[in-house]
């Protein structure tokens, strides 16, 4: 959790708020792949990429 805290401190101090949506989208895609990897919808998720 220190990494996440450091990341948000970096965004706050350097005013790099344009990076926040990119990071959020990457995290959501990662979660989707992890959750969908072992389910019946996995073939449909993998066709998106």
Backbone atoms as SQL, in Angstrom:
CREATE TABLE atoms (id INTEGER PRIMARY KEY, chain TEXT, resi INTEGER, resn TEXT, atom TEXT, x REAL, y REAL, z REAL);
INSERT INTO atoms VALUES
  (1, 'A', 1, 'UNK', 'N', 0.816, -1.197, 0.000),
  (2, 'A', 1, 'UNK', 'CA', 0.000, 0.000, 0.000),
  (3, 'A', 1, 'UNK', 'C', 0.864, 1.267, 0.000),
  (4, 'A', 2, 'UNK', 'N', 2.125, 1.133, 0.351),
  (5, 'A', 2, 'UNK', 'CA', 3.014, 2.298, 0.318),
  (6, 'A', 2, 'UNK', 'C', 3.201, 2.806, -1.101),
  (7, 'A', 3, 'UNK', 'N', 3.186, 1.892, -2.057),
  (8, 'A', 3, 'UNK', 'CA', 3.343, 2.301, -3.455),
  (9, 'A', 3, 'UNK', 'C', 2.187, 3.194, -3.887),
  (10, 'A', 4, 'UNK', 'N', 0.976, 2.814, -3.518),
  (11, 'A', 4, 'UNK', 'CA', -0.203, 3.601, -3.893),
  (12, 'A', 4, 'UNK', 'C', -0.150, 4.967, -3.219),
  (13, 'A', 5, 'UNK', 'N', 0.243, 4.983, -1.954),
  (14, 'A', 5, 'UNK', 'CA', 0.357, 6.245, -1.223),
  (15, 'A', 5, 'UNK', 'C', 1.415, 7.150, -1.856),
  (16, 'A', 6, 'UNK', 'N', 2.559, 6.570, -2.209),
  (17, 'A', 6, 'UNK', 'CA', 3.610, 7.346, -2.865),
  (18, 'A', 6, 'UNK', 'C', 3.175, 7.850, -4.238),
  (19, 'A', 7, 'UNK', 'N', 2.424, 7.032, -4.947),
  (20, 'A', 7, 'UNK', 'CA', 1.936, 7.434, -6.264),
  (21, 'A', 7, 'UNK', 'C', 1.014, 8.649, -6.172),
  (22, 'A', 8, 'UNK', 'N', 0.091, 8.624, -5.220),
  (23, 'A', 8, 'UNK', 'CA', -0.815, 9.753, -5.067),
  (24, 'A', 8, 'UNK', 'C', -0.096, 10.995, -4.556),
  (25, 'A', 9, 'UNK', 'N', 0.910, 10.822, -3.722),
  (26, 'A', 9, 'UNK', 'CA', 1.709, 11.967, -3.294),
  (27, 'A', 9, 'UNK', 'C', 2.459, 12.574, -4.479),
  (28, 'A', 10, 'UNK', 'N', 2.981, 11.721, -5.351),
  (29, 'A', 10, 'UNK', 'CA', 3.656, 12.201, -6.556),
  (30, 'A', 10, 'UNK', 'C', 2.699, 13.010, -7.429),
  (31, 'A', 11, 'UNK', 'N', 1.490, 12.460, -7.646),
  (32, 'A', 11, 'UNK', 'CA', 0.504, 13.163, -8.468),
  (33, 'A', 11, 'UNK', 'C', 0.138, 14.506, -7.855),
  (34, 'A', 12, 'UNK', 'N', 0.017, 14.536, -6.543),
  (35, 'A', 12, 'UNK', 'CA', -0.370, 15.766, -5.857),
  (36, 'A', 12, 'UNK', 'C', 0.734, 16.819, -5.894),
  (37, 'A', 13, 'UNK', 'N', 1.959, 16.411, -5.625),
  (38, 'A', 13, 'UNK', 'CA', 3.067, 17.363, -5.571),
  (39, 'A', 13, 'UNK', 'C', 3.464, 17.886, -6.945),
  (40, 'A', 14, 'UNK', 'N', 3.456, 17.017, -7.938),
  (41, 'A', 14, 'UNK', 'CA', 3.917, 17.410, -9.271),
  (42, 'A', 14, 'UNK', 'C', 2.793, 17.918, -10.174),
  (43, 'A', 15, 'UNK', 'N', 1.567, 17.904, -9.675),
  (44, 'A', 15, 'UNK', 'CA', 0.392, 18.345, -10.441),
  (45, 'A', 15, 'UNK', 'C', 0.254, 17.568, -11.744),
  (46, 'A', 16, 'UNK', 'N', 0.433, 16.274, -11.671),
  (47, 'A', 16, 'UNK', 'CA', 0.310, 15.405, -12.849),
  (48, 'A', 16, 'UNK', 'C', -1.040, 14.679, -12.827),
  (49, 'A', 17, 'UNK', 'N', -2.108, 15.418, -12.674),
  (50, 'A', 17, 'UNK', 'CA', -3.430, 14.813, -12.547),
  (51, 'A', 17, 'UNK', 'C', -3.890, 14.146, -13.838),
  (52, 'A', 18, 'UNK', 'N', -3.277, 14.462, -14.957),
  (53, 'A', 18, 'UNK', 'CA', -3.660, 13.820, -16.215),
  (54, 'A', 18, 'UNK', 'C', -3.255, 12.348, -16.220),
  (55, 'A', 19, 'UNK', 'N', -2.348, 11.948, -15.322),
  (56, 'A', 19, 'UNK', 'CA', -1.951, 10.546, -15.236),
  (57, 'A', 19, 'UNK', 'C', -2.982, 9.689, -14.500),
  (58, 'A', 20, 'UNK', 'N', -3.803, 10.303, -13.664),
  (59, 'A', 20, 'UNK', 'CA', -4.758, 9.564, -12.842),
  (60, 'A', 20, 'UNK', 'C', -5.733, 8.722, -13.682),
  (61, 'A', 21, 'UNK', 'N', -6.370, 9.245, -14.730),
  (62, 'A', 21, 'UNK', 'CA', -7.285, 8.404, -15.512),
  (63, 'A', 21, 'UNK', 'C', -6.575, 7.226, -16.188),
  (64, 'A', 22, 'UNK', 'N', -5.347, 7.436, -16.619),
  (65, 'A', 22, 'UNK', 'CA', -4.595, 6.354, -17.253),
  (66, 'A', 22, 'UNK', 'C', -4.331, 5.242, -16.250),
  (67, 'A', 23, 'UNK', 'N', -3.929, 5.609, -15.048),
  (68, 'A', 23, 'UNK', 'CA', -3.646, 4.623, -14.014),
  (69, 'A', 23, 'UNK', 'C', -4.914, 3.881, -13.614),
  (70, 'A', 24, 'UNK', 'N', -6.013, 4.595, -13.488),
  (71, 'A', 24, 'UNK', 'CA', -7.281, 3.966, -13.107),
  (72, 'A', 24, 'UNK', 'C', -7.741, 2.982, -14.169),
  (73, 'A', 25, 'UNK', 'N', -7.634, 3.348, -15.437),
  (74, 'A', 25, 'UNK', 'CA', -8.043, 2.446, -16.525),
  (75, 'A', 25, 'UNK', 'C', -7.169, 1.199, -16.548),
  (76, 'A', 26, 'UNK', 'N', -5.873, 1.361, -16.360),
  (77, 'A', 26, 'UNK', 'CA', -4.984, 0.205, -16.328),
  (78, 'A', 26, 'UNK', 'C', -5.309, -0.717, -15.159),
  (79, 'A', 27, 'UNK', 'N', -5.622, -0.156, -14.000),
  (80, 'A', 27, 'UNK', 'CA', -6.001, -0.975, -12.847),
  (81, 'A', 27, 'UNK', 'C', -7.305, -1.719, -13.102),
  (82, 'A', 28, 'UNK', 'N', -8.281, -1.056, -13.704),
  (83, 'A', 28, 'UNK', 'CA', -9.553, -1.718, -13.999),
  (84, 'A', 28, 'UNK', 'C', -9.380, -2.845, -15.012),
  (85, 'A', 29, 'UNK', 'N', -8.562, -2.632, -16.029),
  (86, 'A', 29, 'UNK', 'CA', -8.302, -3.692, -17.002),
  (87, 'A', 29, 'UNK', 'C', -7.592, -4.872, -16.355),
  (88, 'A', 30, 'UNK', 'N', -6.663, -4.600, -15.455),
  (89, 'A', 30, 'UNK', 'CA', -5.974, -5.666, -14.744),
  (90, 'A', 30, 'UNK', 'C', -6.914, -6.472, -13.880),
  (91, 'A', 31, 'UNK', 'N', -7.802, -5.788, -13.174),
  (92, 'A', 31, 'UNK', 'CA', -8.782, -6.482, -12.333),
  (93, 'A', 31, 'UNK', 'C', -9.727, -7.315, -13.193),
  (94, 'A', 32, 'UNK', 'N', -10.140, -6.777, -14.318),
  (95, 'A', 32, 'UNK', 'CA', -11.022, -7.510, -15.231),
  (96, 'A', 32, 'UNK', 'C', -10.364, -8.793, -15.732),
  (97, 'A', 33, 'UNK', 'N', -9.088, -8.718, -16.067),
  (98, 'A', 33, 'UNK', 'CA', -8.387, -9.898, -16.543),
  (99, 'A', 33, 'UNK', 'C', -8.193, -10.937, -15.441),
  (100, 'A', 34, 'UNK', 'N', -7.917, -10.480, -14.236),
  (101, 'A', 34, 'UNK', 'CA', -7.725, -11.424, -13.130),
  (102, 'A', 34, 'UNK', 'C', -9.036, -12.124, -12.772),
  (103, 'A', 35, 'UNK', 'N', -10.109, -11.359, -12.678),
  (104, 'A', 35, 'UNK', 'CA', -11.405, -11.940, -12.319),
  (105, 'A', 35, 'UNK', 'C', -11.945, -12.803, -13.456),
  (106, 'A', 36, 'UNK', 'N', -11.830, -12.331, -14.666),
  (107, 'A', 36, 'UNK', 'CA', -12.385, -13.045, -15.811),
  (108, 'A', 36, 'UNK', 'C', -11.538, -14.207, -16.286),
  (109, 'A', 37, 'UNK', 'N', -10.323, -14.314, -15.806),
  (110, 'A', 37, 'UNK', 'CA', -9.428, -15.369, -16.263),
  (111, 'A', 37, 'UNK', 'C', -9.892, -16.768, -15.918),
  (112, 'A', 38, 'UNK', 'N', -10.576, -16.927, -14.812),
  (113, 'A', 38, 'UNK', 'CA', -11.009, -18.256, -14.391),
  (114, 'A', 38, 'UNK', 'C', -12.494, -18.480, -14.545),
  (115, 'A', 39, 'UNK', 'N', -13.172, -17.641, -15.277),
  (116, 'A', 39, 'UNK', 'CA', -14.618, -17.784, -15.389),
  (117, 'A', 39, 'UNK', 'C', -15.025, -18.190, -16.810),
  (118, 'A', 40, 'UNK', 'N', -16.316, -18.369, -16.985),
  (119, 'A', 40, 'UNK', 'CA', -16.843, -18.778, -18.282),
  (120, 'A', 40, 'UNK', 'C', -16.810, -17.646, -19.300),
  (121, 'A', 41, 'UNK', 'N', -16.666, -16.422, -18.858),
  (122, 'A', 41, 'UNK', 'CA', -16.651, -15.296, -19.796),
  (123, 'A', 41, 'UNK', 'C', -15.243, -14.971, -20.280),
  (124, 'A', 42, 'UNK', 'N', -14.256, -15.751, -19.873),
  (125, 'A', 42, 'UNK', 'CA', -12.867, -15.491, -20.250),
  (126, 'A', 42, 'UNK', 'C', -12.661, -15.414, -21.764),
  (127, 'A', 43, 'UNK', 'N', -13.237, -16.318, -22.561),
  (128, 'A', 43, 'UNK', 'CA', -13.020, -16.204, -24.017),
  (129, 'A', 43, 'UNK', 'C', -13.531, -14.886, -24.600),
  (130, 'A', 44, 'UNK', 'N', -14.588, -14.343, -24.022),
  (131, 'A', 44, 'UNK', 'CA', -15.134, -13.083, -24.531),
  (132, 'A', 44, 'UNK', 'C', -14.269, -11.900, -24.128),
  (133, 'A', 45, 'UNK', 'N', -13.663, -11.980, -22.945),
  (134, 'A', 45, 'UNK', 'CA', -12.787, -10.899, -22.498),
  (135, 'A', 45, 'UNK', 'C', -11.517, -10.889, -23.333),
  (136, 'A', 46, 'UNK', 'N', -10.968, -12.070, -23.602),
  (137, 'A', 46, 'UNK', 'CA', -9.718, -12.135, -24.344),
  (138, 'A', 46, 'UNK', 'C', -9.881, -11.701, -25.805),
  (139, 'A', 47, 'UNK', 'N', -11.089, -11.789, -26.350),
  (140, 'A', 47, 'UNK', 'CA', -11.285, -11.322, -27.718),
  (141, 'A', 47, 'UNK', 'C', -11.224, -9.803, -27.802),
  (142, 'A', 48, 'UNK', 'N', -11.397, -9.106, -26.672),
  (143, 'A', 48, 'UNK', 'CA', -11.304, -7.650, -26.671),
  (144, 'A', 48, 'UNK', 'C', -9.862, -7.193, -26.881),
  (145, 'A', 49, 'UNK', 'N', -8.911, -8.027, -26.525),
  (146, 'A', 49, 'UNK', 'CA', -7.511, -7.650, -26.621),
  (147, 'A', 49, 'UNK', 'C', -6.869, -8.387, -27.758);
